[in-house]
Amino acid sequence: MGAFPAHLENSSSGRSLLDPFGRAITYLRVSVTDRCDFRCVYCMSE
């Protein structure tokens, strides 16, 4: 799985983070480990 760069765009309400397809990113989930410790379906789907 490759990473795609995001882009910042200026708008009337401020700056928006856009994905490579031009969609606004409304939330960002950052992990400093390979898995979180919440043990939810999102992280434990395997």
Chimera marker file (.cmm) of the C-alpha trace (Angstrom):
<marker_set name="trace">
<marker id="1" x="0.000" y="0.000" z="0.000" r="1" g="1" b="0" radius="0.5"/>
<marker id="2" x="1.534" y="3.285" z="-1.054" r="1" g="1" b="0" radius="0.5"/>
<marker id="3" x="1.156" y="6.694" z="0.472" r="1" g="1" b="0" radius="0.5"/>
<marker id="4" x="-0.263" y="9.605" z="-1.491" r="1" g="1" b="0" radius="0.5"/>
<marker id="5" x="0.580" y="13.212" z="-0.663" r="1" g="1" b="0" radius="0.5"/>
<marker id="6" x="-2.136" y="15.490" z="0.650" r="1" g="1" b="0" radius="0.5"/>
<marker id="7" x="-2.458" y="19.112" z="-0.438" r="1" g="1" b="0" radius="0.5"/>
<marker id="8" x="-3.396" y="22.262" z="1.466" r="1" g="1" b="0" radius="0.5"/>
<marker id="9" x="-5.895" y="24.542" z="-0.244" r="1" g="1" b="0" radius="0.5"/>
<marker id="10" x="-6.897" y="28.059" z="0.796" r="1" g="1" b="0" radius="0.5"/>
<marker id="11" x="-10.627" y="28.696" z="1.003" r="1" g="1" b="0" radius="0.5"/>
<marker id="12" x="-12.882" y="31.417" z="2.381" r="1" g="1" b="0" radius="0.5"/>
<marker id="13" x="-13.171" y="29.536" z="5.696" r="1" g="1" b="0" radius="0.5"/>
<marker id="14" x="-9.437" y="28.893" z="6.013" r="1" g="1" b="0" radius="0.5"/>
<marker id="15" x="-7.158" y="26.152" z="4.769" r="1" g="1" b="0" radius="0.5"/>
<marker id="16" x="-8.406" y="22.672" z="3.894" r="1" g="1" b="0" radius="0.5"/>
<marker id="17" x="-6.443" y="19.442" z="3.619" r="1" g="1" b="0" radius="0.5"/>
<marker id="18" x="-7.230" y="17.614" z="0.361" r="1" g="1" b="0" radius="0.5"/>
<marker id="19" x="-6.449" y="14.048" z="-0.681" r="1" g="1" b="0" radius="0.5"/>
<marker id="20" x="-5.001" y="13.249" z="-4.145" r="1" g="1" b="0" radius="0.5"/>
<marker id="21" x="-8.562" y="13.055" z="-5.555" r="1" g="1" b="0" radius="0.5"/>
<marker id="22" x="-9.469" y="16.581" z="-4.361" r="1" g="1" b="0" radius="0.5"/>
<marker id="23" x="-11.696" y="15.429" z="-1.476" r="1" g="1" b="0" radius="0.5"/>
<marker id="24" x="-11.549" y="17.434" z="1.758" r="1" g="1" b="0" radius="0.5"/>
<marker id="25" x="-10.094" y="15.549" z="4.698" r="1" g="1" b="0" radius="0.5"/>
<marker id="26" x="-12.426" y="16.232" z="7.636" r="1" g="1" b="0" radius="0.5"/>
<marker id="27" x="-10.612" y="14.090" z="10.197" r="1" g="1" b="0" radius="0.5"/>
<marker id="28" x="-7.141" y="12.656" z="10.570" r="1" g="1" b="0" radius="0.5"/>
<marker id="29" x="-6.200" y="9.522" z="12.470" r="1" g="1" b="0" radius="0.5"/>
<marker id="30" x="-2.521" y="9.297" z="13.377" r="1" g="1" b="0" radius="0.5"/>
<marker id="31" x="-0.879" y="6.270" z="14.930" r="1" g="1" b="0" radius="0.5"/>
<marker id="32" x="2.622" y="6.186" z="16.357" r="1" g="1" b="0" radius="0.5"/>
<marker id="33" x="2.567" y="2.390" z="16.605" r="1" g="1" b="0" radius="0.5"/>
<marker id="34" x="1.590" y="-0.264" z="14.093" r="1" g="1" b="0" radius="0.5"/>
<marker id="35" x="-1.707" y="-0.826" z="15.958" r="1" g="1" b="0" radius="0.5"/>
<marker id="36" x="-3.676" y="1.141" z="18.525" r="1" g="1" b="0" radius="0.5"/>
<marker id="37" x="-4.717" y="-0.332" z="21.864" r="1" g="1" b="0" radius="0.5"/>
<marker id="38" x="-8.488" y="0.210" z="21.492" r="1" g="1" b="0" radius="0.5"/>
<marker id="39" x="-8.899" y="-3.288" z="19.961" r="1" g="1" b="0" radius="0.5"/>
<marker id="40" x="-11.769" y="-2.136" z="17.752" r="1" g="1" b="0" radius="0.5"/>
<marker id="41" x="-12.834" y="-3.621" z="14.404" r="1" g="1" b="0" radius="0.5"/>
<marker id="42" x="-10.981" y="-0.845" z="12.555" r="1" g="1" b="0" radius="0.5"/>
<marker id="43" x="-7.564" y="-1.925" z="13.884" r="1" g="1" b="0" radius="0.5"/>
<marker id="44" x="-8.271" y="-5.602" z="14.508" r="1" g="1" b="0" radius="0.5"/>
<marker id="45" x="-9.977" y="-6.441" z="11.203" r="1" g="1" b="0" radius="0.5"/>
<marker id="46" x="-7.530" y="-9.239" z="10.371" r="1" g="1" b="0" radius="0.5"/>
<link id1="1" id2="2" r="1" g="1" b="0" radius="0.2"/>
<link id1="2" id2="3" r="1" g="1" b="0" radius="0.2"/>
<link id1="3" id2="4" r="1" g="1" b="0" radius="0.2"/>
<link id1="4" id2="5" r="1" g="1" b="0" radius="0.2"/>
<link id1="5" id2="6" r="1" g="1" b="0" radius="0.2"/>
<link id1="6" id2="7" r="1" g="1" b="0" radius="0.2"/>
<link id1="7" id2="8" r="1" g="1" b="0" radius="0.2"/>
<link id1="8" id2="9" r="1" g="1" b="0" radius="0.2"/>
<link id1="9" id2="10" r="1" g="1" b="0" radius="0.2"/>
<link id1="10" id2="11" r="1" g="1" b="0" radius="0.2"/>
<link id1="11" id2="12" r="1" g="1" b="0" radius="0.2"/>
<link id1="12" id2="13" r="1" g="1" b="0" radius="0.2"/>
<link id1="13" id2="14" r="1" g="1" b="0" radius="0.2"/>
<link id1="14" id2="15" r="1" g="1" b="0" radius="0.2"/>
<link id1="15" id2="16" r="1" g="1" b="0" radius="0.2"/>
<link id1="16" id2="17" r="1" g="1" b="0" radius="0.2"/>
<link id1="17" id2="18" r="1" g="1" b="0" radius="0.2"/>
<link id1="18" id2="19" r="1" g="1" b="0" radius="0.2"/>
<link id1="19" id2="20" r="1" g="1" b="0" radius="0.2"/>
<link id1="20" id2="21" r="1" g="1" b="0" radius="0.2"/>
<link id1="21" id2="22" r="1" g="1" b="0" radius="0.2"/>
<link id1="22" id2="23" r="1" g="1" b="0" radius="0.2"/>
<link id1="23" id2="24" r="1" g="1" b="0" radius="0.2"/>
<link id1="24" id2="25" r="1" g="1" b="0" radius="0.2"/>
<link id1="25" id2="26" r="1" g="1" b="0" radius="0.2"/>
<link id1="26" id2="27" r="1" g="1" b="0" radius="0.2"/>
<link id1="27" id2="28" r="1" g="1" b="0" radius="0.2"/>
<link id1="28" id2="29" r="1" g="1" b="0" radius="0.2"/>
<link id1="29" id2="30" r="1" g="1" b="0" radius="0.2"/>
<link id1="30" id2="31" r="1" g="1" b="0" radius="0.2"/>
<link id1="31" id2="32" r="1" g="1" b="0" radius="0.2"/>
<link id1="32" id2="33" r="1" g="1" b="0" radius="0.2"/>
<link id1="33" id2="34" r="1" g="1" b="0" radius="0.2"/>
<link id1="34" id2="35" r="1" g="1" b="0" radius="0.2"/>
<link id1="35" id2="36" r="1" g="1" b="0" radius="0.2"/>
<link id1="36" id2="37" r="1" g="1" b="0" radius="0.2"/>
<link id1="37" id2="38" r="1" g="1" b="0" radius="0.2"/>
<link id1="38" id2="39" r="1" g="1" b="0" radius="0.2"/>
<link id1="39" id2="40" r="1" g="1" b="0" radius="0.2"/>
<link id1="40" id2="41" r="1" g="1" b="0" radius="0.2"/>
<link id1="41" id2="42" r="1" g="1" b="0" radius="0.2"/>
<link id1="42" id2="43" r="1" g="1" b="0" radius="0.2"/>
<link id1="43" id2="44" r="1" g="1" b="0" radius="0.2"/>
<link id1="44" id2="45" r="1" g="1" b="0" radius="0.2"/>
<link id1="45" id2="46" r="1" g="1" b="0" radius="0.2"/>
</marker_set>
